[in-house]
Amino acid sequence: ISDMFEIQSSQLALAKQADADTKPFAEKMVQDHQKTSSELKALVDGGKVKATLPTSLDSQHQKMLDELKAKNGKDFDASYDQTQVKAHQDAVALFDAYAKNGDNAELKGWAFRTLPHLREHLSMAEKLK
C-alpha cells in the first residue's frame, strides 16, 4: 500500500505540474516505488513470501490521496511535500522493524536491502521546499 500510495501521489504531482524541486523527486518516487513493488511481487509470485498483495489503497491512504487531489499550486506542493515526509518516516520505521525482527527470511532481507533507499527518499523529502 505504501508503494501504491507513493506511485499514485507522485503521478498526481507530475500531472499537477509540481514546482521545480518536487518534479524530479516525484519522478524518482514513481520509478523507485514501481521497482520495489515489482521486487515484492516477485517474492510473492515465487512462493518465497506467503501474502496477498493489495490491489487498492486502504482508507487512510485513499483519504490522503483524495485530499491531495483537491489541492492545486503552492497549496498542493506544500501538502505533497509534507505527505512525503510523513509517508517515508512511516515506511522507514516499518522496514527497519521488519529488517530487525521479521519472521520471513526472504522478506526480512528485502526490507533490509530496501531500507537505504527509503532513508534516501526521506532525506530528499525533508529537503523539499
Buried (B, 14 or more C-beta within 10 A) or exposed (E): EBBBBBBBBBBBBBEBEBBEBBBEBBBBBBEBBBEBBEEBEEBBEEEBBEEEBEEEBEEEBBEBBEEBBEBEEEEBBBBBBEBBBEBBBBBBEBBBEBBEEBEBEBBBBBBBEBBEBBBEBBEBBEEBE
